[in-house]
């Protein structure tokens, strides 16, 4: 995986990253800030939706199990505003009951935690270059 190629693709894009785990959020934020022009970070679904409504966002990476508003509800509201948004759902939970709902939202990719740095970078690469939305 060539990180410079990912950076070239994402350097003019903005990312909204929603994660309630402090350690994971901080470590991934460092990676994302090296790739994207601007990174906004939220700790819960309400904060994530508010940032999305206030900022110009090109890409979302979010957990599903979030406080205040779960990731599925947040994504429904976000996709109502921008159905073409590139999105990776990144969660530790095997929330298969949400899979059909996520498919109907046309998220681009579903990653299970923990994922390695390489898996995250690969997901960003695939989503940033994909021409059609699908759950991987």
Secondary structure, 3 states (H helix, E strand, C coil): CCHHHHHHHHCCCEEEEECCCHHHHHHHHHHHHHHCCEEEEECCHHHHHHHHHHCCCCEEEECCCCCCCCHHHHHHHHHHHCCCCEEEEEECCCCHHHHHHHHHHCCCEEEECCCCHHHHHHHHHHHHHCCCCCCC
